[in-house]
Amino acid sequence: MTTETQGNPSPQSTDSTSGAPHKATGKRYNIHAPEVAAYWAERRLYLDRIRRVPELRQRYWRAIGIYLLRRVLWSFGFFPVFLAFWIPFVLSSFNPVVMASDLIPLLESFVDANPEVQANTISTLVIAWGSVGFFFLVFDFVLTPFKSPYQYEADVYMRSWEQLNHEQLPDKV
């Protein structure tokens, strides 16, 4: 098995089929790496084995639930509330008295309005809340990916596997 890498080609690089020196084109060259294939094959086999363990499967689903709950609460709870108070606070030049004096007439006109206008205002606020929350939810999923307990267990196992097979592995694995 060969893998293609980038970097400075070594003059000792050889083609695995002919045994003759292989000239690199640009910065790409082939290296013979059965040890790397063995590492990933062992990792894949270990992941297949641990996916059958009920305790890890339960931990996986619990981690997904907690991850989704955190993302939803963070995106729909913190950010819209923060923006709803921060933007008026900035517009009032960080003076809570000015902010309150600006918002009290808006609240009085809302209370004095007819039910149709109140319903329209509330639906507009709900749409704004949802759009801000959804916007932050999408970016939160992108910026904070899910960390699977399976991958963590495989990382721990592969560190010990590397130590046991250290003599057989190249330096960069």
PEBEL-V286625 format. One record per pair of residues at least 6 apart in sequence whose ideal C-beta (glycine too) atoms are under 6 Angstrom apart, sorted by the first residue. I is the first residue (numbers start at 1). J is the second residue. If there is no record, write none. Layout:
i: <I I>
j: <J J>
This chain:
i: <1 1 2 2 2 3 4 4 6 6 9 9 13 13 14 15 16 35 35 36 39 42 43 43 46 46 47 47 50 50 59 60 63 67 71 75 75 75 75 76 79 80 80 80 88 89 92 92>
j: <34 37 16 30 32 33 28 30 27 28 24 29 22 29 22 22 32 169 170 173 173 161 154 158 154 157 150 154 56 153 149 149 149 146 140 133 136 137 140 133 136 129 132 133 99 99 98 99>
